[in-house]
């Protein structure tokens, strides 16, 4: 289960004759994944191995598709002049370390000026619940237990990270203010999944053996409407032009 922001691809940039940024791409166009990795390089320099190790504890939680591109994107950023690659030796093993360039920081700042699109929810477990009448109540309850377990497991690292920041011992303590914003989102998200799974399980436990015969509780429908009404006062005015 994941909440994946769905952003359009960013504009590609290339180096002009005098080193200025331009709009003609050199190599594959830059995407949100490109800028996500560029953001990691803005924090510090990384080897590809370090980026891959750090991914699940940071960027992979909010932009998981970056994990499959972690070996490609730094090279793309180098081709666009937004990062530079340096070969180092660790013992007898060589490694490549990537560092953001001045053009890279400018490109990241330009990208951040656009608000971006909202999140897109993607969950195999929700799809299974959506078609629950084709299975058994036991099947659905098992799915709901798995959803809750997922939330608990994901929140373990989330909680540990929050405590580390509060105690002043986080790896990137200087980024506490920024990390807090995303951390609160993830905290509320994981809690939402766990609480929803508990509520949904209580509903399913009242179903008959044949889910086709299940009836929605009117009180729960009314409560769902009450919860959904939070946004009514924020509706955008409709365009009254002919």
C-alpha positions as CSV (number, residue, x, y, z in Angstrom):
1,X,0.0,0.0,0.0
2,X,1.4,3.3,-0.9
3,X,0.5,7.0,-1.5
4,X,2.4,8.1,-4.6
5,X,2.6,11.7,-5.7
6,X,2.0,11.8,-9.4
7,X,4.0,14.6,-10.9
8,X,4.5,15.5,-14.5
9,X,8.0,15.2,-16.0
10,X,10.2,18.2,-15.4
11,X,11.7,20.2,-18.2
12,X,15.0,18.9,-19.5
13,X,18.0,21.2,-19.5
14,X,21.2,21.2,-21.4
15,X,24.4,23.2,-21.4
16,X,24.7,25.9,-24.0
17,X,27.9,27.1,-25.7
18,X,28.8,29.3,-22.7
19,X,27.6,26.8,-20.1
20,X,24.1,28.4,-19.6
21,X,21.1,26.3,-19.1
22,X,18.8,25.8,-22.1
23,X,15.7,23.9,-23.0
24,X,17.2,21.4,-25.6
25,X,17.6,18.1,-23.8
26,X,20.9,16.2,-23.9
27,X,19.9,12.6,-23.4
28,X,16.7,11.4,-21.8
29,X,14.4,14.2,-20.4
30,X,14.5,14.9,-16.7
31,X,11.5,13.6,-14.7
32,X,10.3,13.9,-11.1
33,X,12.5,11.0,-10.3
34,X,15.5,12.9,-11.7
35,X,14.7,15.9,-9.4
36,X,14.1,13.6,-6.5
37,X,17.6,12.2,-6.8
38,X,19.0,15.7,-7.4
39,X,17.4,16.7,-4.1
40,X,19.3,13.9,-2.4
41,X,22.5,15.2,-3.9
42,X,21.7,18.7,-2.6
43,X,21.9,17.3,0.9
44,X,25.4,15.8,0.4
45,X,27.5,13.8,-2.0
46,X,26.7,10.1,-2.4
47,X,28.0,7.0,-4.0
48,X,25.4,4.9,-5.9
49,X,25.7,2.3,-3.2
50,X,25.0,4.9,-0.5
51,X,22.1,6.3,-2.4
52,X,20.5,2.8,-2.7
53,X,21.0,2.1,1.0
54,X,19.5,5.4,2.1
55,X,16.6,5.2,-0.3
56,X,14.2,3.1,1.7
57,X,14.6,5.3,4.8
58,X,13.9,8.6,3.0
59,X,12.9,9.2,-0.6
60,X,11.6,5.6,-1.2
61,X,8.8,6.4,1.3
62,X,7.3,9.2,-0.7
63,X,8.6,8.5,-4.3
64,X,9.2,4.7,-4.5
65,X,9.7,4.6,-8.2
66,X,13.1,6.3,-7.6
67,X,14.3,3.0,-6.1
68,X,14.3,1.3,-9.5
69,X,16.1,4.2,-11.2
70,X,18.7,4.8,-8.6
71,X,21.6,3.5,-10.7
72,X,20.4,5.4,-13.9
73,X,19.4,8.8,-12.6
74,X,22.8,10.0,-11.2
75,X,24.4,9.3,-14.6
76,X,21.6,11.2,-16.4
77,X,22.1,14.2,-14.0
78,X,25.8,14.2,-15.0
79,X,24.9,14.2,-18.7
80,X,22.7,17.2,-18.1
81,X,25.5,19.0,-16.2
82,X,23.5,19.0,-13.0
83,X,25.9,16.7,-11.1
84,X,29.5,15.6,-11.5
85,X,30.9,12.2,-11.0
86,X,34.3,11.5,-9.3
87,X,36.0,8.1,-9.1
88,X,37.3,7.2,-5.7
89,X,39.0,4.1,-4.2
90,X,37.7,2.4,-1.1
91,X,40.4,-0.1,-0.3
92,X,40.9,-2.0,-3.5
93,X,37.4,-1.2,-4.7
94,X,36.7,1.8,-6.9
95,X,33.4,3.7,-6.5
96,X,31.8,6.7,-8.2
97,X,30.7,9.6,-6.0
98,X,28.1,12.1,-7.3
99,X,28.0,15.7,-6.3
100,X,25.4,18.4,-7.3
101,X,26.8,21.3,-9.4
102,X,25.8,24.9,-9.3
103,X,23.6,24.4,-12.3
104,X,22.0,21.5,-10.5
105,X,21.1,23.6,-7.5
106,X,19.6,26.2,-9.8
107,X,17.6,23.6,-11.6
108,X,16.3,22.1,-8.4
109,X,15.3,25.6,-7.2
110,X,13.5,26.2,-10.5
111,X,11.6,22.9,-10.2
112,X,10.6,23.7,-6.6
113,X,8.8,26.9,-7.7
114,X,6.1,24.7,-9.4
115,X,3.5,23.3,-6.9
116,X,3.3,19.9,-8.5
117,X,0.3,17.5,-8.7
118,X,-1.4,15.9,-5.8
119,X,-0.9,12.3,-4.5
120,X,-2.3,9.2,-6.2
121,X,-3.3,6.3,-4.0
122,X,-2.2,2.8,-5.1
123,X,-3.0,-0.2,-3.0
124,X,-3.5,-3.9,-4.0
125,X,-5.2,-4.4,-0.6
126,X,-7.8,-1.8,-1.3
127,X,-8.5,-3.4,-4.7
128,X,-9.1,-6.7,-3.0
129,X,-11.5,-5.1,-0.5
130,X,-13.3,-3.3,-3.3
131,X,-14.2,-6.6,-4.8
132,X,-14.7,-8.5,-1.5
133,X,-18.1,-9.9,-2.6
134,X,-16.3,-12.3,-4.9
135,X,-14.4,-13.9,-2.0
136,X,-15.2,-14.8,1.6
137,X,-15.4,-12.6,4.7
138,X,-12.3,-14.6,5.9
139,X,-10.4,-13.5,2.8
140,X,-11.2,-9.8,3.4
141,X,-10.4,-10.0,7.1
142,X,-7.0,-11.5,6.2
143,X,-6.4,-8.6,3.8
144,X,-7.3,-6.1,6.5
145,X,-5.0,-7.7,9.0
146,X,-2.2,-7.5,6.4
147,X,-3.0,-3.8,5.8
148,X,-2.7,-3.1,9.5
149,X,0.5,-5.1,9.8
150,X,1.9,-3.1,6.9
151,X,1.1,0.2,8.7
152,X,2.7,-1.0,12.0
153,X,5.8,-2.2,10.3
154,X,6.3,1.0,8.3
155,X,5.7,3.2,11.3
156,X,8.5,1.5,13.3
157,X,11.2,3.2,11.3
158,X,9.1,6.4,11.2
159,X,8.8,6.5,15.0
160,X,12.5,5.8,15.5
161,X,13.5,8.6,13.1
162,X,11.2,11.1,14.9
163,X,12.7,10.2,18.3
164,X,16.2,10.6,16.9
165,X,15.3,14.1,15.6
166,X,13.8,15.1,19.0
167,X,16.9,13.9,20.8
168,X,19.2,15.7,18.4
169,X,21.0,12.6,17.1
170,X,19.5,12.2,13.6
171,X,21.9,11.7,10.7
172,X,20.7,14.9,9.1
173,X,19.7,16.8,12.2
174,X,20.1,20.1,10.3
175,X,17.1,19.1,8.2
176,X,14.7,18.6,11.1
177,X,12.3,21.3,10.1
178,X,11.9,20.0,6.6
179,X,11.7,16.3,7.7
180,X,9.1,17.1,10.2
181,X,6.6,18.2,7.5
182,X,6.9,14.9,5.6
183,X,7.2,12.9,8.8
184,X,3.9,14.2,10.1
185,X,2.2,13.2,6.8
186,X,3.6,9.7,7.0
187,X,2.7,9.4,10.7
188,X,-0.9,10.4,10.0
189,X,-1.0,8.1,6.9
190,X,0.2,5.0,8.7
191,X,-2.1,5.7,11.6
192,X,-5.0,6.2,9.1
193,X,-4.4,2.8,7.5
194,X,-4.2,1.0,10.9
195,X,-7.4,2.7,12.2
196,X,-9.2,2.2,8.9
197,X,-8.3,-1.5,8.9
198,X,-9.6,-1.9,12.5
199,X,-12.9,-0.2,11.6
200,X,-13.3,-2.1,8.3
201,X,-12.6,-5.4,10.1
202,X,-15.4,-4.6,12.6
203,X,-17.8,-4.1,9.6
204,X,-16.8,-7.3,7.9
205,X,-17.2,-9.3,11.0
206,X,-20.9,-8.5,10.9
207,X,-21.3,-9.7,7.3
208,X,-23.1,-13.0,6.5
209,X,-21.2,-15.9,5.1
210,X,-22.1,-14.8,1.6
211,X,-20.6,-11.2,1.1
212,X,-23.2,-10.6,-1.7
213,X,-25.8,-10.4,1.1
214,X,-23.9,-7.9,3.2
215,X,-25.8,-4.6,3.9
216,X,-24.2,-1.3,4.6
217,X,-24.9,0.1,8.1
218,X,-26.9,3.4,7.6
219,X,-25.2,4.9,10.7
220,X,-21.7,4.2,9.2
221,X,-22.8,5.7,5.9
222,X,-24.0,8.8,7.7
223,X,-20.7,9.1,9.6
224,X,-18.8,8.8,6.3
225,X,-20.8,11.7,4.9
226,X,-20.2,13.7,8.0
227,X,-16.5,13.1,7.7
228,X,-16.5,14.0,4.0
229,X,-18.2,17.3,4.6
230,X,-15.0,18.8,5.9
231,X,-14.2,20.3,2.5
232,X,-17.6,21.9,1.7
233,X,-16.6,25.3,2.9
234,X,-13.5,25.3,0.7
235,X,-15.2,24.8,-2.7
236,X,-13.8,26.9,-5.4
237,X,-16.4,29.3,-6.9
238,X,-17.8,28.1,-10.2
239,X,-17.2,29.9,-13.4
240,X,-20.5,31.7,-14.2
241,X,-19.3,32.9,-17.6
242,X,-21.6,31.8,-20.5
